[in-house]
Amino acid sequence: MTLIDLDQAATASVRRQVLEAMWPHLTGEYGNPSSTHALGRRAADALEDARGRIARILGVRAAQVVVTSGGTEADNLGVIGLALAAIAAGRERHIVVGAVEHEAVLAAADHLARWHGVEVTRLGVDAFGRYSAEELEALLRPGTALVAVQHANNEVGTVQPVEALVRAARAVGARVHVDAVQTAGWMPVVPAAPGGPSTTAGADARPDGVAISGHKLGAPKGVGALILPTGAPVEPLIHGGGQERDRRSGTENVAGAVGLAVALELAEAERRGRAATAGELTTAVAARRDRFVADVLASVPGATLTGHPTERLPAHASFVVPRIGGEPLLIALDERGIIASSGSACAAGRDDPSPVLLAMGHSPDEARTAIRFTGGASTTQEEWTRAATELAASARSLGVS
Ligand SMILES: Cc1ncc(COP(=O)(O)O)c(C=O)c1O
């Protein structure tokens, strides 16, 4: 039985070219970038080369890229580090955090509340899982230290109006952190990237922090990046030798940084190579996914698409299927060779209702029936079609007809 991986938003395999590019830095060229001998200097050069390549793809300067241990650390540094630095500079102990953020952001905000006396206000979503800039404006105070929102939701795939949100936060002088872990590789995070001169017209739409993660893109788990404006104050989370321009200590993951650079370059080249414009590939991927959605809605009684109908990640499809728990459906699909997820990977395995669907106004019972399918750019129509057929058969086997 050939396996169809429709859980690629959870993680993806390391791409061959990525591994090949990393290999020398794990073997012969294993130096510590802080060492002054030739082996160390070559490692430092490789790290700076990777940093420059990551920056080029994202449209920022190399000095803005802080290489982290993944999306979770990038989110923690963006939320905690930027908020504490803003508070130290005189801002109020108040932050606004989106209600449907990843745990990495929500738990970082909880940490600020518990250990630093920061008041955390949650920004709600509409029935499609979207934030609104007007609602954000109503929650902001003149001294709000930080706003943290995602570029797109990992569970239902809704793409947020991030530019409007950033502008609203900027208007009161708040710092802004954007979690772009799910969008990097799919759509430019450039409009959402920090770093332009503050005098340009677009500067007010630029966040302070942008988090990305390697393993969603074909790089290994355990590497990611936080993009910060040059010279922006950030309170480090990890203290030590002062690597990453004093923003993140610890001997650098040179091979990981090289892998992240190559994975980003491949994703960008594919968007440009397979299509005349970046949008075209995304549209082709979305068209295959849309047929899957139509097949599921036609063949699984009661199934409803969750998330925004159009403003969504191109390879994301998520549903609630009344009367069947997400977990039994996942097990039935797994037995038929289809890998999917009941929501975010970290919530999988528990029978808790999806907090994202609860925030969108679904009942707890309905939110327990969440199921998510996330393909990749190369998922074929045949694979999507087989998944729809197997989903309908799985639902029938569980008594939904
Ligand atoms: C939106 C979002 N943010 C952050 C993360 C955490 O990234 P990592 O797994 O690299 O720690 C994930 C991973 O699922 C995610 O989907």
The ligand as an SDF file (V2000), in Angstrom:
LIG
                    3D

 16 16  0  0  0  0  0  0  0  0999 V2000
    2.2210   28.1180   13.1050 C   0  0  0  0  0  0  0  0  0  0  0  0
    3.3270   27.3790   13.8060 C   0  0  0  0  0  0  0  0  0  0  0  0
    4.1460   28.0450   14.6440 N   0  0  0  0  0  0  0  0  0  0  0  0
    5.1620   27.4450   15.2620 C   0  0  0  0  0  0  0  0  0  0  0  0
    5.4150   26.1010   15.1100 C   0  0  0  0  0  0  0  0  0  0  0  0
    6.5570   25.4610   15.8420 C   0  0  0  0  0  0  0  0  0  0  0  0
    7.6470   25.1890   14.9730 O   0  0  0  0  0  0  0  0  0  0  0  0
    8.7220   24.0640   15.3450 P   0  0  0  0  0  0  0  0  0  0  0  0
    8.0420   22.7460   15.1570 O   0  0  0  0  0  0  0  0  0  0  0  0
    9.8500   24.2820   14.3860 O   0  0  0  0  0  0  0  0  0  0  0  0
    9.1590   24.2940   16.7470 O   0  0  0  0  0  0  0  0  0  0  0  0
    4.5780   25.3430   14.2600 C   0  0  0  0  0  0  0  0  0  0  0  0
    4.7710   23.8890   14.1030 C   0  0  0  0  0  0  0  0  0  0  0  0
    3.8330   23.1490   13.9100 O   0  0  0  0  0  0  0  0  0  0  0  0
    3.5100   26.0130   13.5790 C   0  0  0  0  0  0  0  0  0  0  0  0
    2.6850   25.3500   12.7570 O   0  0  0  0  0  0  0  0  0  0  0  0
  1  2  1  0
  2  3  1  0
  2 15  2  0
  3  4  2  0
  4  5  1  0
  5  6  1  0
  5 12  2  0
  6  7  1  0
  7  8  1  0
  8  9  2  0
  8 10  1  0
  8 11  1  0
 12 13  1  0
 12 15  1  0
 13 14  2  0
 15 16  1  0
M  END
$$$$
